[in-house]
């Protein structure tokens, strides 16, 4: 099992942290596998806010089906923990 650190925008962070969005639609460029851990780090477009959600991948729907582009996948997720750290000044 692997751990993947991924950015998540504030509007999606809120939905994921509350449990209302138990999935991620992502480019399938990281060889995701069942049981992988995703560390979803809230990114406001300039900086990391310090908020994170750690989730396990519980389901993978690969692209090429149901209108989903072959380069993408839908990852079913289950929350492990929600973390609030100090905001980071790391920018891209």
C-alpha positions as CSV (number, residue, x, y, z in Angstrom):
1,X,0.0,0.0,0.0
2,X,1.2,3.5,-0.8
3,X,0.5,7.0,0.6
4,X,-0.3,9.7,-1.9
5,X,-0.2,13.4,-0.9
6,X,-2.8,15.3,-3.0
7,X,-4.1,18.9,-3.1
8,X,-7.8,19.5,-2.5
9,X,-9.6,22.8,-3.0
10,X,-11.5,24.4,-0.1
11,X,-15.0,23.7,-1.6
12,X,-14.2,20.0,-2.0
13,X,-12.3,19.8,1.3
14,X,-15.5,20.8,3.3
15,X,-17.6,18.2,1.5
16,X,-15.0,15.4,2.0
17,X,-14.3,16.3,5.7
18,X,-18.0,16.2,6.5
19,X,-18.3,12.7,4.9
20,X,-20.7,14.0,2.2
21,X,-18.2,13.4,-0.6
22,X,-16.8,9.8,-0.1
23,X,-14.9,9.8,-3.4
24,X,-12.2,11.6,-5.4
25,X,-12.1,12.0,-9.2
26,X,-8.4,12.1,-10.0
27,X,-6.0,11.8,-13.0
28,X,-4.9,8.1,-12.9
29,X,-1.2,8.8,-13.0
30,X,-0.2,7.4,-9.6
31,X,-1.0,3.7,-9.9
32,X,-3.7,3.9,-7.1
33,X,-4.6,0.6,-5.4
34,X,-7.2,-0.6,-3.0
35,X,-6.0,0.2,0.6
36,X,-3.8,3.1,-0.5
37,X,-3.8,6.1,1.8
38,X,-4.6,9.6,0.4
39,X,-3.5,12.6,2.4
40,X,-5.8,15.3,1.0
41,X,-4.2,18.7,1.8
42,X,-6.4,21.8,1.5
43,X,-4.8,24.2,-1.1
44,X,-6.3,27.6,-1.6
45,X,-4.6,28.2,-4.9
46,X,-1.5,29.9,-3.3
47,X,-0.8,28.1,0.0
48,X,-1.6,25.0,1.9
49,X,-4.1,25.9,4.7
50,X,-2.9,23.3,7.2
51,X,-6.2,21.3,6.9
52,X,-5.9,17.7,5.9
53,X,-8.1,14.6,5.5
54,X,-6.5,11.2,5.5
55,X,-8.6,8.5,3.8
56,X,-8.2,5.0,2.6
57,X,-9.1,4.0,-1.0
58,X,-12.0,1.5,-0.8
59,X,-13.0,1.3,-4.5
60,X,-11.5,2.2,-7.9
61,X,-13.5,2.9,-11.1
62,X,-11.0,3.3,-13.9
63,X,-11.6,5.6,-16.8
64,X,-12.9,4.4,-20.1
65,X,-16.4,3.5,-18.7
66,X,-19.6,5.5,-18.2
67,X,-18.2,8.6,-20.0
68,X,-15.1,8.9,-17.7
69,X,-12.0,9.8,-19.7
70,X,-9.5,7.0,-19.8
71,X,-6.8,9.2,-18.1
72,X,-9.0,9.5,-14.9
73,X,-10.4,7.4,-12.2
74,X,-13.0,7.6,-9.4
75,X,-11.7,6.6,-6.0
76,X,-14.1,5.5,-3.3
77,X,-12.8,6.7,0.1
78,X,-13.2,6.1,3.8
79,X,-12.1,8.8,6.3
80,X,-9.3,7.8,8.7
81,X,-8.8,11.2,10.3
82,X,-9.2,15.0,9.8
83,X,-6.3,17.1,10.8
84,X,-5.9,20.9,11.3
85,X,-2.3,22.0,11.3
86,X,-0.8,25.5,11.1
87,X,-1.1,27.0,7.6
88,X,2.0,26.4,5.4
89,X,3.7,29.1,3.4
90,X,4.7,26.5,0.8
91,X,3.7,27.8,-2.7
92,X,4.2,26.4,-6.1
